[in-house]
Amino acid sequence: MMIFTHTQKPSRPKRQLDDSMVPAINIVFLLLIFFMIAGHIEARNADLQIPASSSEGELVARDIEIQILVNGEYYLNGQKIEKSLLASLQALAPSAESVVTCHIDRNLPFSALDPVLSAIRQLNIKRLQIATEQRL
Amino acid sequence: MLLNNLAPRKKTISITPLIDVVFILLLFFMLSSTFNQKKQLEIKHATSGVSQSEGEAVQIVLQPEGVVEVDGAQYRVGEQPFAQLLNTIAENDSHVRLSARASVSVQSVVELIDMGYQAGITQLNLSESVE
């Protein structure tokens, strides 16, 4: 009898603790589902903070994507450009209907965009998209 | 007696490890997910069209510290005369050839393009920086 009462005493608070944890776990589950559905995961780069605008146009992934990092490195479709941007763009054989999407760091001087502008003019590409983020 | 004691103990599954995993998943999604959607500003490089009407195009050059040069005359970004000028350009449906000094930041150029689009300008051409 002594042993029986001894083993039951600590089990009661344990059960009570589990019961009070249930609402907390429910909320944690809800938060988890919210972040899983509402947010979207993407690679973030501290060297590439795109400018803010009040544009409403959604950014759609295109076939030609140029990234210009804050340290002045140019990436074309994820690959670093060692030679000229024009030659690298030419290798992709863009047509007049091609759309070039440019992710450029907001803190860069405007002259960093010059190679892109001159390359797309020489290749007769008519559409350039500058990726921006929503102003909060 | 010993078997009877052991049987109910095995049935109870501890939820603590489950909560641990859920917490870790929650932390991962909280820290890695982003909510602000990416937008874009489109610049239609009407290369052939601009060469035809190059004489009529309005030349806007953005200079440091919010000064804008429009066909030689100087304005300040965010002031009434410049906003009126943008509205007039939009009403006349004129071509705009936008450029900026090499030292001007990309953010301020994007802001100017944004202002132009909000005023209703549709034909905007971005050209290389000027010295």
Interface residues (C-beta under 8 A of the other chain):
Chain A: D18 M21 I25 V28 F29 L31 L32 F35 M36 A38 G39 H40 I41 E42 R44 I50 P51 A52 S53 S54 S55 E56 G57 E58 L59 V60 T101 I104 D105 R106 N107 L108 P109 F110 S111 A112 L113 D114 L117 S118 I120 R121 N124 I125 K126 R127 L128 Q129 I130 A131 T132 E133 Q134 L136
Chain B: I15 I19 V22 F23 L25 L26 F29 M30 S32 S33 T34 F35 N36 Q37 K38 K39 Q40 L41 E42 I43 K44 H45 A46 T47 L62 A100 R101 A102 S103 V104 S105 V106 Q107 V109 V110 E111 I113 D114 Y117 Q118 L126 S127 E128 S129
